[in-house]
Amino acid sequence: MTVRRVALLTAGGYAPCLSSAVGGLIERYTEIAPDVEIIAYTHGYHGLLSGNTLVIDDEVRRGAGLLHSFGGSPIGNSRVKLTNTKDLVKRGLIKEGEDGLTAAANRLREDGIDVLHTIGGDDTNTTAADLAKYLADNNYGLQVVGLPKTIDNDVIPIKQSLGAWTAAEHGANFARNVIGENGSGPRMLIVHEVMGRHCGWLTAATAKEYAGWHDQQQWLPGIGLKPENWDVHAVFVPEMEIDLEAEAARLRAIMDEHGQVNIFLSEGAGLSEIVAQLEAAGEVVARDPFGHVRLDDINPGQWFAKQFAEKLGAEKVMVQKSGYYSRAAAANAADLRLIKSMTDLAVQVALEGGSGVIGHDEEQNNVLRAIEFERIAGGKAFDIEVEWFGALLERLGQEKRAAQAAH
């Protein structure tokens, strides 16, 4: 199959890789297949259904390298699921009686697209899988080549998703200023809430990055600049059982001695317990088009802060979220290298007639390849048995108990 026209889209939540991935794809096509036309659907699948596009002209091709210096997405995102007919009708993206996959396929056919590049997380790429299957079943020879984006690093079976390393680095930077508030009260509780609905990788990696910074600093206890006040004291992730009473007793001792406790909390930690408590009280828990609980609505950080504040005798409590600060950052050096390797392969796969999601396949010796769409899934658990996480918990004096749901 000859590739004449390709389309790009970014979808789902932001991650520090979208702008660079778009730039990388444009650069690579311009370098090795300059005659291939490129368009972008604005705001992901929303733009695909509504027909809103940007044409990548010569000026953009020449300046595509600028996109590596920015975060966000120049072509825009949205959360749209092509198989959620009710939501698509409600949002005016299809008419009553229409089907989202059919509408998307018709748009791609009308636009003369040979290759669709999707840049997103598990929801984006499982939606791409639905679309790819529909196209194949209906004899439309279009290839779909995805790139894995998510700061949660929870796409099965991909070893490292784009943007996650950068998000951990920026989350640690965010924590430095927040934990700088440790002197604003004599008994201070700070909860740093980190994104991660089902997977604790980002919370753990952020705490590790912060602890590494902490251990490299010089301190001046005589004037109150004490390392204990700036340290990480607890890390809570969904894959671990949280014994509130035992942790409260451990952290109370730290509060009594140093007047400060700093918790790194994954937003998905204890989520099932929180939702059960709310629903038992008769509250309706809001969910997005993919069926995920709207975490901002239930506010896990505030819930945990309330549980611990009284038990620790905290006089002042702060809950701060690093997610939106971290996820729209420009990619760091490590992610830029990963993005370059993946965008180059994505273009190669597209020109050779292949499809799939580009990633290091954990089930095939971590080889970088186009992974079959049917094998892509979300919700990969963070392996709390990895050596670096065990070392982190040992440093904190925190006991590790695997949650039952993780088994």
Order of alpha helices (4+ residues) and beta strands (2+ residues): beta-alpha-beta-alpha-beta-alpha-alpha-alpha-beta-alpha-beta-alpha-beta-alpha-alpha-beta-alpha-beta-alpha-alpha-alpha-beta-alpha-alpha-beta-beta-alpha
